[in-house]
């Protein structure tokens, strides 16, 4: 659900209510608290897209009627009283027709009731990235301490957008109701819930400081506080430089997403602490005791966020939260070139099989017509169609096809017309063959290789993954079992060399950006990674963090700006250039065909000379035998 000015706005209203003698009889202070609560609802909650208010109370109902009178005219209310607590291992789930609880109102009798309510919070029912208003209906002089305890409890669940209203004592009521909040990052401190008086509600003027919006954006500036980022090298997205500090740390991250992260650091003013994941892998996102790799850093709260070719998947989104998808990448298959064509195969490559079939059909029809005319046709008909030398009609047909001359040109107009049609057709055919042969030889093409994973497996290819992209094949376990994982060192030292061997039966799954980045370097050594035409998978890249993390709102706003302004494409162009999908050093000017490219015609010539020599020797032997007799 997209809400104006916030991402998944969430209202949570808590009322702590006790019954000490002599306090509840003061209706004026309670009425002032209710009016302050109503003002919060009118001035802010009604601006949210969601119009459903979740109302919950525990062991008290004194203020419910007064609060409902000021809220039901603006919002639809869902009531719940003293719900049962669920097992932490099996949190409650939303029903088929229920929505995530966006606007919530909680009324409890005391602080212990508030804690019981917080214990019932779950990511499956509540959206923790929204707005919370805590209303303490017990007159007390320890308002700052109570507000601090409530704010620290909510910060433990990464609930940032929260205000606390505390009912004043009789003596303090003339100064209005104080509205407390906190800023988790500030000058001289980081990640602390220090309560501050943000505004005061007075019955005559309302909130006395209109410049202070009730729920300010608190994560625009991190005041140089450290944020831990879990990542690992994924070229060209994350390229760590040599670290000068502790082991496993990097001094700076470059690459497509490295530049993105550095820009976020500058805009949000936080200090970047890089945690290099070993072994370098995304890992499995699951329950905390089953999470591995970089996912474990997020699940165990060892890192604030993780970046590095994180493709969004449904399984990952069940346990972590993803940011705005800022980049689309394609996983492709890098394969070895096909086996080169032999010299004789090159003679048949310029024309498709359909053209060769039509040519053979034309020659066959001509042979049949000539045979029928010579066997059953009259002499006059033979001369009309075949000319004066019907016996050489078949050889003349082949001579014209190959560009040779005729023994004798026909004199009849009909036979000349047939000859002219055949001359024009064969002229076009020979010209097309010569031009296509030249272009084909200059392109240096090889045999076609399979262009998708099922065909590669069927052809006996060995498939490797440059990284553990197994999430692509979660729905195809048989394919997943056929793919092997190689390290970056194995890929650079062994697999790249094998991919240069024509006809080598292996392929590697990797991002197209990695192919172009590597080709830019290895083409200097005369090597090239070639990809198939079909893509394997389309990855929507994002930053992942805890499901309840408050960082997503600030990150998403900046990421949308980077994408809409074209900055992401600009950064990607520094490492990903499509011209490196082809050989950038191939000579593209005037190119000659070498003698080795046309060995096929010479082989046919030698075969013809050999056959004619054998026939000549046989004729000599036959003549010598006849002369001897």
C-alpha positions in Angstrom: 0.0 0.0 0.0 1.5 3.3 -1.0 0.8 6.3 1.3 1.5 10.0 0.7 4.8 11.3 2.1 5.5 7.9 3.9 5.9 4.3 3.0 3.3 2.1 4.7 2.2 4.6 7.3 1.2 3.1 10.5 -0.8 4.6 13.4 -0.6 3.1 16.8 -2.4 4.8 19.6 -1.8 3.5 23.2 -3.6 4.7 26.3 -2.3 3.7 29.7 -5.1 4.0 32.2 -5.1 3.5 36.0 -7.5 4.1 38.7 -5.7 5.9 41.6 -8.2 7.5 44.0 -9.0 11.1 43.2 -7.6 11.3 39.8 -10.3 10.0 37.4 -12.8 12.3 39.0 -11.0 15.2 37.4 -12.9 15.2 34.1 -11.1 18.4 32.9 -7.7 16.8 32.6 -9.1 13.7 30.9 -11.1 15.8 28.5 -7.9 17.8 27.7 -6.1 14.5 26.9 -9.0 13.3 24.7 -9.1 16.6 22.8 -5.3 16.3 22.2 -5.8 12.8 20.9 -8.6 13.9 18.6 -6.4 16.7 17.3 -3.7 14.2 16.4 -6.3 12.1 14.5 -7.8 15.1 12.7 -4.5 16.8 11.8 -2.5 13.8 10.7 -4.2 10.4 10.7 -7.0 11.4 8.4 -4.4 12.4 5.8 -3.3 8.8 5.4 -4.7 6.7 2.6 -5.9 3.9 4.8 -9.0 4.8 6.7 -9.3 1.8 9.0 -8.4 2.2 12.6 -7.5 -0.8 14.7 -8.8 -0.2 18.3 -7.6 -2.4 21.1 -8.0 -2.1 24.9 -7.0 -4.2 27.8 -8.9 -4.2 31.2 -10.2 -0.7 30.7 -12.9 1.1 28.7 -13.4 4.5 30.5 -12.0 6.6 27.7 -13.2 4.5 24.7 -16.5 6.3 24.2 -14.9 9.8 24.3 -12.1 8.7 21.9 -14.6 7.0 19.5 -16.7 10.1 19.3 -13.7 12.1 18.0 -12.4 9.4 15.6 -15.3 7.4 14.1 -16.4 10.4 12.1 -13.1 10.3 10.2 -12.1 6.6 10.3 -13.6 3.1 10.3 -12.8 1.4 13.5 -12.0 -2.3 14.1 -12.4 -3.2 17.8 -10.6 -5.8 19.8 -10.4 -6.4 23.5 -7.8 -8.4 25.5 -6.7 -10.7 22.6 -4.8 -13.9 23.5 -1.1 -13.9 23.1 0.3 -16.2 20.4 3.3 -18.4 20.5 6.4 -16.5 19.3 7.4 -19.5 17.0 3.9 -19.4 15.4 2.9 -15.7 15.1 -0.7 -15.0 14.0 -1.4 -14.5 10.4 -3.8 -12.2 8.6 -7.0 -13.7 7.4 -7.9 -14.0 3.7 -9.9 -10.7 3.8 -7.9 -8.8 6.3 -5.5 -6.0 5.7 -2.2 -5.2 7.4 -3.0 -3.1 10.4 -2.0 0.4 9.3 -3.9 2.6 11.8 -4.0 1.3 15.3 -5.4 2.6 18.6 -4.5 0.7 21.9 -6.0 1.5 25.3 -4.6 -0.3 28.3 -4.9 0.1 32.1 -1.2 0.5 33.0 2.4 0.2 31.7 2.3 -3.5 32.2 -0.6 -3.7 29.9 1.3 -1.7 27.3 4.2 -4.2 27.5 1.7 -7.1 27.0 0.4 -5.4 24.0 3.9 -4.9 22.5 4.7 -8.5 23.1 1.7 -9.3 20.8 3.2 -7.3 17.9 4.2 -9.3 14.9 5.5 -8.4 11.4 2.6 -10.5 10.0 -0.1 -8.3 11.5 1.5 -4.9 12.1 3.5 -2.5 9.9 6.3 -1.2 12.1 7.4 1.6 9.7 4.5 3.9 10.4 3.1 6.4 13.0 2.6 5.6 16.7 0.8 7.8 19.2 1.0 6.7 22.9 -1.5 8.4 25.2 -0.8 8.0 28.9 -4.1 8.8 30.8 -2.6 8.6 34.3 -1.7 12.0 35.8 1.9 11.8 36.8 4.9 14.0 37.5 7.2 11.4 36.0 6.0 12.0 32.5 9.5 12.3 31.0 10.6 8.9 32.5 7.4 7.1 31.4 7.8 8.6 27.9 11.4 7.5 27.8 10.5 3.9 28.8 7.8 3.7 26.1 10.0 5.2 23.4 12.9 2.8 24.3 10.5 -0.1 24.1 9.3 0.9 20.7 12.8 1.7 19.4 13.7 -1.9 20.3 11.3 -2.9 17.5 12.6 -0.1 15.2 9.4 1.9 15.6 10.6 5.5 14.9 7.5 7.5 14.0 6.0 7.8 17.5 4.7 10.5 19.8 3.6 10.2 23.5 0.8 12.2 25.1 0.8 12.1 28.9 -2.1 13.4 31.0 -0.8 16.2 33.2 -1.5 16.6 36.9 -4.0 19.1 38.2 -1.3 21.6 38.8 0.4 21.1 35.4 -2.8 21.0 33.4 -2.8 24.8 32.9 0.3 24.3 30.8 -1.4 21.9 28.5 -0.6 18.3 27.4 3.0 17.6 26.4 3.8 15.6 23.2 7.0 13.6 23.5 9.0 12.0 20.7 12.6 11.0 20.0 15.2 11.2 17.3 17.3 8.0 17.1 20.3 9.9 15.5 21.5 13.3 16.6 24.5 15.4 17.5 26.7 13.3 19.7 24.6 10.2 19.9 23.5 7.3 17.7 20.6 4.8 18.0 19.2 6.1 21.3 15.6 6.9 22.3 16.1 10.1 24.2 12.7 11.7 24.9 12.2 15.3 24.0 9.2 17.6 24.3 8.2 18.2 20.7 5.0 20.1 21.1 2.3 21.1 23.7 -1.4 21.0 23.3 -3.4 23.8 24.9 -7.2 23.9 24.9 -7.4 27.5 23.6 -4.9 27.3 20.7 -4.3 23.6 20.1 -0.7 22.7 19.4 1.3 25.8 20.2 4.1 25.1 17.7 2.5 24.7 14.3 6.0 24.6 12.6 6.6 21.2 14.3 4.7 18.7 12.3 3.5 15.9 14.5 5.5 13.2 12.8 8.7 14.7 11.4 11.0 12.8 9.1 13.7 11.6 11.5 16.1 9.8 9.2 17.1 12.5 6.8 20.4 13.0 8.6 22.3 10.2 10.5 24.8 12.7 11.9 27.8 10.6 10.8 26.6 7.6 12.8 27.9 4.2 11.6 25.7 1.9 9.5 27.0 -1.7 9.0 26.7 -3.0 5.4 27.2 -6.8 4.8 28.5 -7.5 1.3 31.1 -9.4 -0.7 32.7 -8.9 -4.1 30.3 -9.2 -7.1 32.0 -7.7 -10.1 31.1 -5.2 -11.4 28.4 -4.3 -8.9 30.5 -4.5 -5.7 34.3 -4.1 -6.1 36.0 -3.7 -2.7 39.3 -1.9 -2.5 42.1 -3.1 -0.3 41.2 -2.6 3.4 43.7 -0.9 5.7 41.8 -1.6 8.9 40.6 -4.8 10.5 40.6 -8.1 8.7 37.6 -8.7 6.5 37.0 -4.9 6.1 37.3 -2.8 3.0 38.3 0.8 2.9 36.0 1.7 0.0 33.5 0.0 -2.3 33.4 0.8 -6.0 31.3 -0.6 -8.8 27.8 0.1 -9.8 26.2 -0.5 -6.4 29.4 0.7 -4.7 28.9 4.2 -6.2 25.2 4.0 -5.3 26.0 3.1 -1.6 28.7 5.9 -1.4 26.1 8.4 -2.8 23.6 7.3 -0.2 26.2 7.8 2.5 26.9 11.3 1.4 23.2 12.3 1.1 22.1 10.8 4.4 25.4 11.6 6.2 26.2 8.3 7.7 29.5 6.5 8.3 29.9 3.3 6.3 31.2 0.2 8.1 31.7 -2.7 5.6 31.4 -6.2 6.8 32.8 -8.6 4.2 30.9 -11.9 4.3 33.0 -15.1 4.3 32.4 -17.3 2.5 31.1 -14.7 -0.1 27.5 -15.7 -0.6 24.0 -14.3 -0.3 23.1 -17.4 1.8 19.7 -18.6 2.6 17.0 -16.3 4.0 15.0 -18.2 6.5 14.4 -18.5 10.3 17.2 -17.1 12.4 18.6 -20.5 13.2 18.7 -21.5 9.5 19.9 -18.2 7.9 23.3 -18.4 6.3 25.7 -16.1 4.4 24.9 -12.4 4.1 21.3 -13.2 5.1 22.4 -14.2 8.5 24.0 -10.8 9.1 20.5 -9.3 8.6 18.5 -11.9 10.5 20.8 -11.8 13.5 21.0 -7.9 13.5 24.8 -7.9 12.8 24.3 -5.5 9.9 21.9 -2.7 9.1 21.6 -3.5 5.4 23.1 -5.7 2.7 23.9 -4.8 -0.9 25.5 -6.7 -3.8 23.3 -8.1 -6.6 20.4 -8.9 -4.3 17.6 -10.0 -6.6 14.2 -9.7 -5.1 12.4 -13.0 -4.6 9.3 -14.1 -2.7 11.3 -16.3 -0.4 13.7 -13.5 0.7 10.8 -11.1 1.2 9.2 -13.5 3.7 12.1 -12.9 6.1 13.7 -9.6 5.1 12.5 -6.3 3.6 13.7 -5.0 0.2 14.0 -1.4 -0.9 12.8 0.1 -4.2 14.1 -2.0 -7.1 16.6 0.3 -8.7 18.2 -1.8 -11.4 17.3 -4.6 -13.8 20.0 -7.1 -14.7 19.9 -10.2 -16.9 21.5 -13.5 -16.0 22.9 -15.0 -19.2 24.8 -18.1 -20.4 28.4 -17.7 -21.4 29.4 -20.6 -23.6 32.3 -21.6 -25.7 32.1 -21.0 -29.5 30.9 -23.8 -31.6 33.2 -26.0 -33.6 34.5 -24.3 -36.8 33.0 -25.3 -40.1 35.1 -27.5 -42.3 36.1 -26.4 -45.8 33.5 -28.5 -47.4 30.8 -27.4 -45.0 31.5 -23.8 -45.9 30.4 -24.5 -49.5 26.9 -25.2 -48.2 26.7 -22.5 -45.5 25.8 -19.4 -47.7 22.4 -20.9 -48.7 19.7 -22.2 -46.4 18.4 -25.8 -46.9 15.3 -24.5 -48.5 17.3 -22.8 -51.3 19.4 -25.9 -51.9 16.2 -28.0 -52.0 14.6 -25.7 -54.6 17.8 -25.8 -56.7 17.9 -29.6 -56.6 14.3 -29.8 -57.5 14.8 -27.5 -60.5 17.7 -29.7 -61.7 15.6 -32.8 -61.2 12.7 -31.5 -63.1 15.0 -30.4 -65.9 16.6 -33.8 -66.1 13.2 -35.5 -66.2 11.9 -33.2 -68.9 15.0 -33.7 -71.0 14.9 -37.5 -70.5 11.2 -37.7 -71.5 11.7 -35.6 -74.6 14.7 -37.7 -75.7 13.0 -41.0 -75.1 9.4 -40.3 -76.3 9.4 -36.9 -78.1 9.6 -36.5 -81.8 12.7 -35.0 -83.5 10.8 -31.8 -84.2 9.7 -31.4 -80.6 13.2 -32.1 -79.4 14.6 -29.4 -81.6 11.9 -27.0 -80.6 12.6 -27.3 -76.9 16.2 -28.6 -76.7 17.8 -27.1 -79.8 19.8 -28.8 -82.5 21.9 -30.9 -80.0 19.4 -32.6 -77.7 22.2 -35.0 -76.5 24.1 -32.1 -74.8 21.0 -30.5 -73.2 21.7 -31.8 -69.7 25.4 -30.8 -69.7 24.4 -27.4 -71.1 22.0 -27.0 -68.2 24.8 -27.6 -65.7 27.2 -25.4 -67.6 24.9 -22.4 -67.5 24.3 -23.0 -63.8 28.1 -23.0 -63.1 28.7 -20.1 -65.4 30.4 -22.0 -68.2 29.7 -21.7 -72.0 27.4 -23.7 -74.4 28.6 -26.0 -77.1 26.0 -24.7 -79.5 23.4 -21.9 -79.0 19.8 -22.9 -80.0 18.3 -21.1 -83.0 14.6 -21.5 -82.3 12.9 -18.7 -80.3 11.2 -21.0 -77.9 14.4 -22.8 -76.9 16.2 -19.4 -76.7 13.5 -18.1 -74.3 13.9 -21.1 -72.0 17.7 -20.6 -72.1 17.4 -16.9 -71.3 15.1 -17.6 -68.3 17.6 -20.2 -67.0 20.5 -17.8 -67.6 18.9 -15.0 -65.6 17.9 -17.3 -62.8 21.3 -18.8 -62.5 23.0 -15.4 -62.7 21.1 -14.1 -59.8 21.7 -17.4 -57.9 25.5 -17.3 -58.5 25.7 -13.6 -57.5 23.8 -14.2 -54.3 25.9 -17.2 -53.5 29.2 -15.3 -54.1 28.2 -12.4 -51.9 26.8 -14.5 -49.1 29.9 -16.7 -49.2 32.1 -13.6 -48.8 30.1 -12.2 -45.9 30.0 -15.6 -44.2 33.7 -16.2 -44.5 34.5 -12.7 -43.3 32.2 -13.1 -40.2 34.1 -16.2 -39.1 31.0 -18.1 -37.9 31.1 -21.4 -36.2 28.6 -24.2 -35.6 25.5 -23.0 -33.6 25.5 -24.0 -29.9 22.3 -24.6 -27.8 21.0 -21.4 -26.4 19.0 -22.5 -23.3 19.7 -24.6 -20.3 17.5 -27.6 -21.1 19.1 -27.9 -24.5 22.6 -27.6 -23.0 21.9 -30.3 -20.5 20.5 -32.6 -23.2 23.6 -32.0 -25.3 25.8 -33.1 -22.4 27.2 -29.7 -21.4 28.6 -29.0 -18.0 26.9 -26.0 -16.4 28.6 -23.8 -13.8 27.5 -20.8 -11.8 29.9 -17.9 -11.2 28.0 -17.2 -8.0 25.3 -19.2 -6.1 22.4 -18.1 -8.2 20.4 -21.2 -7.1 17.4 -19.0 -6.2 16.7 -18.9 -10.0 16.1 -22.6 -10.1 14.0 -23.1 -6.9 11.1 -24.2 -9.1 13.3 -26.5 -11.1 15.2 -28.8 -8.7 16.3 -31.2 -11.5 18.1 -28.3 -13.3 19.5 -27.1 -10.0 21.1 -30.4 -9.3 22.9 -30.3 -12.7 24.6 -27.0 -12.1 28.0 -26.7 -10.2 29.3 -23.8 -8.3 32.8 -22.4 -9.0 34.8 -19.8 -7.1 35.9 -16.5 -8.6 39.5 -17.8 -8.8 38.5 -21.0 -10.5 36.4 -19.0 -13.0 39.2 -16.6 -13.9 42.0 -19.2 -14.1 40.3 -22.3 -15.5 36.8 -21.7 -16.8 37.7 -18.6 -18.9 40.5 -20.5 -20.6 38.1 -23.4 -21.4 35.5 -21.1 -22.8 38.0 -20.1 -25.5 38.2 -23.6 -26.9 35.8 -24.1 -29.8 33.3 -26.8 -29.2 34.0 -27.1 -25.5 30.9 -28.5 -23.8 30.5 -26.1 -20.9 28.5 -23.0 -20.0 28.5 -20.5 -17.1 25.6 -18.6 -15.7 26.5 -15.0 -14.8 25.1 -11.4 -15.1 25.5 -9.8 -18.5 27.2 -6.9 -16.7 29.9 -9.3 -15.5 30.5 -10.5 -19.1 31.0 -7.0 -20.5 33.2 -6.0 -17.5 35.4 -9.1 -17.9 35.6 -8.8 -21.7 36.9 -5.3 -21.3 39.9 -6.7 -19.6 40.5 -10.1 -21.1 40.1 -9.0 -24.7 43.6 -7.4 -24.3 44.8 -10.9 -23.9 43.0 -12.1 -27.0 40.2 -13.8 -25.1 36.4 -13.2 -25.3 33.3 -14.5 -23.4 30.4 -15.2 -25.7 26.8 -15.4 -24.6 23.7 -17.1 -26.0 20.8 -15.2 -27.4 18.3 -16.2 -24.7 18.4 -14.8 -21.2 18.2 -17.1 -18.2 16.6 -14.8 -15.6 15.7 -11.2 -15.1 16.9 -9.9 -11.7 15.3 -6.8 -10.0 18.1 -5.6 -7.7 17.4 -4.0 -4.3 18.9 -3.3 -0.9 17.8 -5.7 1.8 17.4 -5.0 5.5 15.3 -6.2 8.5 11.6 -6.4 7.8 10.9 -3.7 10.5 13.9 -1.5 9.6 13.1 2.2 9.6 15.8 2.8 7.0 13.7 1.8 4.0 11.7 5.1 3.8 14.7 7.3 3.5 16.5 4.9 1.1 13.5 4.5 -1.2 13.1 8.3 -1.6 16.7 8.7 -2.7 16.7 5.5 -4.9 13.6 6.8 -6.8 15.4 10.0 -7.4 18.5 8.2 -8.7 16.5 6.1 -11.0 14.2 8.8 -12.4 17.1 11.2 -13.0 19.2 8.5 -14.9 22.0 8.5 -12.4 21.8 4.7 -12.0 22.2 4.2 -15.8 25.1 6.7 -15.8 26.9 4.8 -13.0 26.2 1.5 -14.7 27.6 2.7 -18.0 31.0 3.1 -16.4 31.3 -0.6 -15.9 28.8 -2.1 -18.4 29.3 -1.3 -22.1 27.4 -3.4 -24.6 30.1 -3.1 -27.3 32.2 -5.6 -25.2 29.6 -8.3 -25.9 31.3 -8.6 -29.3 35.1 -8.6 -30.1 36.0 -4.9 -29.7 39.4 -5.5 -31.5 38.0 -7.3 -34.5 39.1 -5.6 -37.8 35.9 -4.0 -39.2 37.4 -2.3 -42.3 38.0 -3.8 -45.7 38.9 -7.4 -45.2 40.3 -9.9 -47.7 39.4 -13.6 -47.9 42.5 -15.7 -47.4 43.4 -18.9 -49.3 42.6 -21.0 -46.3 39.0 -19.7 -46.3 38.3 -21.2 -49.8 39.9 -24.6 -49.5 36.6 -26.2 -50.3 36.6 -25.3 -54.0 40.2 -26.5 -54.3 39.3 -29.8 -52.7 36.4 -30.3 -55.1 38.8 -29.4 -58.0 41.3 -32.0 -56.8 38.6 -34.6 -56.5 37.4 -33.8 -60.0 41.0 -34.0 -61.4 41.5 -37.3 -59.7 38.3 -38.7 -61.1 39.1 -37.5 -64.6 42.6 -38.9 -64.3 41.2 -42.3 -63.4 38.7 -42.1 -66.3 41.5 -41.1 -68.7 43.8 -44.0 -67.6 40.8 -46.4 -67.9 40.2 -45.2 -71.4 43.8 -45.7 -72.3 43.8 -49.2 -70.9 40.6 -50.1 -72.8 42.0 -48.7 -76.1 45.3 -50.6 -75.5 43.3 -53.8 -74.9 41.3 -53.4 -78.0 44.4 -52.7 -80.1 46.1 -55.8 -78.7 43.3 -58.0 -79.9 
